[in-house]
């Protein structure tokens, strides 16, 4: 109830702002004119870049499954990625539903409960880490934010170096060890963190990943973000906005943050769009062009991806014939018996927002919550129900 009241209050503030500052906003006809005169070549780049962004995330999930010995056809991995995104951005509690949906689809592909959990969890951790790196590079590239970013990095590096030095000294080592153990015990008292640590440890035993695999996963995660940012840059270019790459990246990350902090509507509608228009205008874009660029980008990255996602969901559902469902029930029943006889593995993560930066939220970059990406995968069954639809 409190969250809904907060959303209503935010919507009321947004409506009041529109009434107060409507004369400073670009008119609808001006935005329409700018959008209809957009460069077709750059619009093609918008579409291709967004498709590549989704493709990178689908390939990342597929490679994680392969690390656990499960081969999934690329087309099915694409369909699960798009369908999970549609569930995440349109349904109430969408990120949680999307993570459970992806978990069950991985189980259908032959993954064990532990492997499906590891894929959901590590997918969120890797993509969130890549998100942080890309954002940090953008901050270091911007002249006004470079000094604060360097100061924070220097302080963090100094702290790590100081801890490493203290651990090497003979005397403080005992006190430091006691302090570390106390901190660890205190952290493990938190159920969610304790569960996350257990699952991360369990993932190492489920996934057989070599150095080359980790490099490929990191590359796919970074490209997932970079292609989505390229899609926004191409939309801006299409309407005549010329910004440096780091400026487009900062606009993108500001909009991402706004969608996470102010979740007014599903998919970040309103918060992301408004923040993106304001960000482009802050870097010198004309208001009408900023509105057109935002509209074109969101048309492709949100609405088109959403439509394809529901089509993919329907296609996956149609593929589950009664005979196949009966076989699935038999297979999962046998698997459940086997799981019961084996030592207990980790259950599906406890909350849905980070590996919600995972299976689905991560599949649509502009709908991913920034802060939740690594900390809150969602809880679910250790074995797959007979019918997840």
Number of C-alpha atoms within 10 A of each C-alpha: 6 7 9 10 10 14 16 13 13 16 18 12 12 16 11 12 11 13 10 10 9 11 9 9 12 17 13 11 10 14 20 16 14 18 22 12 12 21 15 11 11 18 21 14 20 27 21 16 24 28 18 18 27 26 21 23 30 25 21 24 27 21 22 25 24 17 18 21 15 17 15 18 9 13 10 17 22 22 21 26 28 28 28 32 36 30 24 30 25 14 14 11 14 23 34 27 21 28 35 29 22 24 28 27 20 26 22 18 16 19 22 24 23 24 28 29 35 29 30 29 30 21 26 30 23 24 31 28 16 22 21 14 13 19 19 16 15 21 21 16 17 16 9 10 12 15 13 12 18 14 11 11 13 12 12 12 12 12 12 12 12 11 13 11 12 14 16 10 10 8 10 13 15 12 11 14 12 12 12 12 12 12 11 12 12 10 14 16 10 10 11 17 15 15 17 22 14 16 21 17 13 17 22 11 13 20 18 13 16 10 8 9 14 14 11 15 24 17 16 24 27 23 22 30 29 21 23 27 27 22 29 28 27 27 31 28 21 26 26 18 20 16 16 12 14 18 20 23 24 23 23 25 23 17 24 23 21 22 27 20 14 17 22 22 15 16 27 25 18 18 23 28 20 17 21 27 25 19 21 25 18 14 16 12 21 16 20 23 28 28 30 28 30 24 19 24 25 20 14 21 25 22 14 13 22 24 14 16 22 18 16 21 22 13 14 15 12 9 11 14 10 9 9 11 15 14 13 20 16 13 14 21 16 12 16 17 10 11 18 11 9 9 8 10 18 20 21 28 27 20 19 28 28 34 35 37 35 36 34 36 32 33 31 30 28 27 28 30 25 24 15 20 27 24 23 24 32 25 17 21 13 21 20 23 14 17 11 11 9
